[in-house]
Amino acid sequence: MARAVTQQRKIINTTAAWAVGLLIFFPILWTILTSFKTEAQAIADPPVFLAFDWTLENYGVVMERSNYGRFLWNSIIIAGGSTILGIIIAVPAAWSMAFVPSKRTKDILLWMLSTKMLPAVGVLYPIYLLFIKLGLLDTKIGLMIVLMLINLPIIVWMLYTYFKEIPGEILEAARMDGATLREEVIHILTPMAIPGIASTLLLNVILAWNEAFWTLNLTAAKAAPLTAFIASYSSPEGLFYAKLSAASTMAIAPILILGWFSQKQLVSGLTFGAVK
């Protein structure tokens, strides 16, 4: 009886998981399908799901109209650069909070996280003026700095959580053997927290890749990433849904492929230290 109930629960949980997964994936699937339709089929009522004339015309138009490679390269540089900068700053910060905590450590962590609740538009004007003064407007380095600062609270929180799961006695033993602070962080702490650091890297790359608000407001042409590439298909004449879907598919494809091939590392990192 108990085995039957357990089996029934397993079936229900599996079915529910598949249903939620398909529900989340459906907008992506619909975007991909729409990218292969004509503009008339894209706005057809009722919508056409699979019974349509498949075409690559939209991708051809997108490639002819825009320099996709330049936008892709900008996204790679900006997302990768902001992630590397964030990790360089976050690892020492998370180390100090995890292994040399003070009475205000938790308050500092909560304050850092609270900055994520600030509406981005509330600080757009001063940052825009600051970028003009510093000559960072429409530059990749400027966007890297902004995106790093935006995601830094999440990076620090995640690394802090992972570092807390590492026994402090190991680091104490390294110090007794004469390890310096730099050697302790690089040769002891970092290798032990590789799953957590890897998942943090991947998550930050995804967040930076998908950021639209700051990229659209702080870039024009030179440093525009793929989010600006998508937005360029919204014009005063209206939305060209098929071409917009083709541009969106081309923009999300690299990060979807990265997520697919690194899902094992991402899951293992997010569950790092969950079970002792």
N, C-alpha and C positions, 0 to 999 in steps of 0.2 A: 504493500500500500504506500509506504513512504517513498519507495523507489519510483512508483508511478506518479506521485505528486511532484517529486523532484524533476522527473522527465518532463512533466507537463509545464512546470515553471520554466524549465530550460527552453522549451519550444516557444512559450509566450515571450520570454525575454529576447530570444533570437529574432522572432517575428517583429517585436517592437523596435529592436535595434535596426533591423533592415528598413522598417517603415520610416524611422526618423532619418536614417542615412539617405534614403531615396528622396525624402522631402527636402533635405538640405541640398542635395546634389541636383535636384530638378531645375532650379534657375540656371545653373551652369550648363546642364544638358540642353535646355531650351535656347540659351544663347548660342551654343555651338551649332544646333540645328538651324537656327535662324540665319546664321552666317552663310549657309549654303542655299538660301532661298533667294528669289528675286524680291525686289522691293514690294511688288504687288502681293506676293505670297506672304511676305513678312507681316503685312497689316491686314491680311484676310480675316473676315468675320463670317462664320466661326473659324478659329485658328486651325491651321493645317499642321498636323504633327509629323507624319512620315510620308504621306502621299503627296509629294511635290517634286518638281523637276530640280534635281540637285545641280548646282552650278558653282564654279570656282571664280565667277566673275567678280564677286565682291572682294576677294583676296587680291585679285589682279589690280582692281581699282585702288585698293588701299596701298599696295606696294608701289604703284605708279605715282600716287598723289603724295605719299609721305616717305621720308627716309627712315624706315622702321629700324634699320641697324643702328642709327645714331641714338634714337630713343631707347633702344634696348641697352646699348652700351652705357648711356647715362644712368639708367635704372640699376645696372649691375654695379657701377662705380659708387653711386649714392647709397644704395642699400648695403653693399659690402663695406664701404668706408665708414658709414655711421655705426654699423655693427662692431667693427674692429675698434673704433674709438670708444664705444660704449663698454666693451669688454675690458679694455685697458684701464678705464677709470673705475668700473664696477668691481673688478676682482679685488683690488686693495680695500675698497670701501666695504665690501661684503665680508672680507677676511677680518677687518678690524671690528666690525659689529658682531661677528659670530664668535671670535676667539678673544677679543679684548673689549667686551661690552661695558657700557657705562649705565648709570641710572636712567639716562635719557635715550638710550638706544632705540627702544620701542617707540618712543615719541618721535624720534627722527624718522624712523621707517614709516610711521603713519603719516607724518607731515609730507614725506616724499611721495607717498601714494596719493595723498589728497590733492597734489598738484595735477594729477591726471583728471580730476573732476572739474578743473578750470576750463570754461569754454574757450576754444582756440581763438575764436573771433575777438575775444576780449583783450588779447595781447597782440593781435595782428598789427595794429597801427604802430605801436612803439617798436616792434621788431622790424617792421618794414622801414621805418625811418632810420633805425640803427644800421640796417643792411645797406641803405643808401649811403650813409656816412662812412661806413667801413669798406664800401666797394664790393660787397658780397652779394648784391642783388643779381639774380640770374647766373649764379655760379654753383658748380657742383660742391665745392668746399663749404659754401654757405648752407646748402641744403643738408649736407652731411652733419654739420654742427647742430642744426635745428632738430633733425630727426633723432640724432643721438640724445639730445637733451629731453626730447619728448618721451623716448622709450627708456631712458636711464632708470627711472623709478622701478619699472617692471624688471629690468635686468638685475638691479641690485637686490630686489625682493627675492627673485628666483635663486640667485646665487647664494644669498644669505640662507635661504631654506636648505639648499643642498649642502652648504658648508657646515650647518648646524648638525647634520647627520654624521659628520666625520668625527671620530673620537679625538678629543683634544690631547689625549695621552700620546698619540702618535707624533704630534707636533712637538710636544714637550720632550719626547725621546730624541727627536732630531736636533733640538736645541742643545740637549745634553751632550750630543755627539759633535757639537761644534758647528751646526748648520746656521748660516746667517739668515736674516729675514728674507732676503731675496731668494736664497736657495730653498728655504722652507716653502715659499709660495710657489716657485717655479717647479721644483723637483719633487716635492712631497704633496702639497695641497692640490695643485692643478691636475696631475695624473689621476689622483683618487676621485676627483670630481668631474672627470671627462664626460660621463653621460649627461650630467646636469649642465655643464658648460655647452655641450653640443646642442642640447635641446633649447637652451637659451639663445644660442647663436641662430638656430633655425627660426625660432619664433620671432626674433628681432628682425631678421631678413624679411620675413613675411610681412611684418608690420610696416617696415620701411618701404617695401615694394608696393604695398597697397595704399600708402598714404597719398591722399589727393588734395586735401585742403591747403597744406603748406606748399606743395609742389605747384599748384595752380596759381597761388598768390605771390610766390617768390621767384617764379621763373617766367621767361617769355619765349626764348628760342634756343639759346646756347645750352642751357643745362636742363631743358625739359625732359622728364622721364616718360615712361609709358602711360602714366595716368593722364598727363597732358596730351599724349598721343590719342587716347580715347576721347578726351573732351573736344578735340579738334573736329570731331564728326558731329558736333552739335552746332548748327548754323542758323542764321536768321530765317532762312528758307524753310526750316523745319528739321526734324530728325529723320535721317535715312537709316531705318532700323536694321536692314540687312548689312549695310556697310559698317554701321556702328557695332553690330554683333561680331562681324569679322575682325574689326580692330580690337574689340574686347577679348576675343578668343586668342588673338596673337599676343595680347598683353599678359593674359593670365596663364598662357601655356607654359612658359618657362618656370614659373613658381609652382604650378601644379605638378610638373614633372619632377622638380626638386623635392616637393613634399611627398610624392609617391615613392621615390627611391630612398628617401631618408625617413620614412614613417617609423621604421623599427627603432632608429636612434632617437627620434622624437618621443615616441611612447616610452621607451626605456628611461629617457631622461626625465620626462614628466612624472614617472612613477618612482624615480630614484629616491630611496630612503623611505618609501611608503610602508614597507614591511620590514620589520627588524627581526 
